[in-house]
C-alpha cells in the first residue's frame, strides 16, 4: 500500500497535468469549478480535496493562468455558494 504522502503527490501531479492541458485550450474565462467538473467526468475524486486548490496556486505562480478580476458563484453544493475567482489562460 502506498504511503499517504505518495498518494497525495500522485493525485496532485495527475490533476496538475490535466489542468495544464485544460487551461491551454480555454479561450474564455473559467473557474476552478470548470476544471474540477471536467476532471471528475473521467476520474475519481482525489482523497485530498486540497489537490484542486493547490494546482491553481501552482498554475498561477507559473504564469499559465491569471486572475481576471471577476468572482463567480461556485457550482458545488459542498462549497455553500461561496464566490471563487475566475481565471484566464495565458494562451487567451
HELIX and SHEET records of a PDB file:
HELIX    1   1 UNK A    4  UNK A   24  1                                  21    
HELIX    2   2 UNK A   32  UNK A   42  1                                  11    
HELIX    3   3 UNK A   50  UNK A   62  1                                  13    
HELIX    4   4 UNK A   77  UNK A   79  5                                   3    
SHEET    1   A 3 UNK A  30  UNK A  31  0                                        
SHEET    2   A 3 UNK A  83  UNK A  89 -1                                        
SHEET    3   A 3 UNK A  65  UNK A  73 -1                                        
END                                                                             
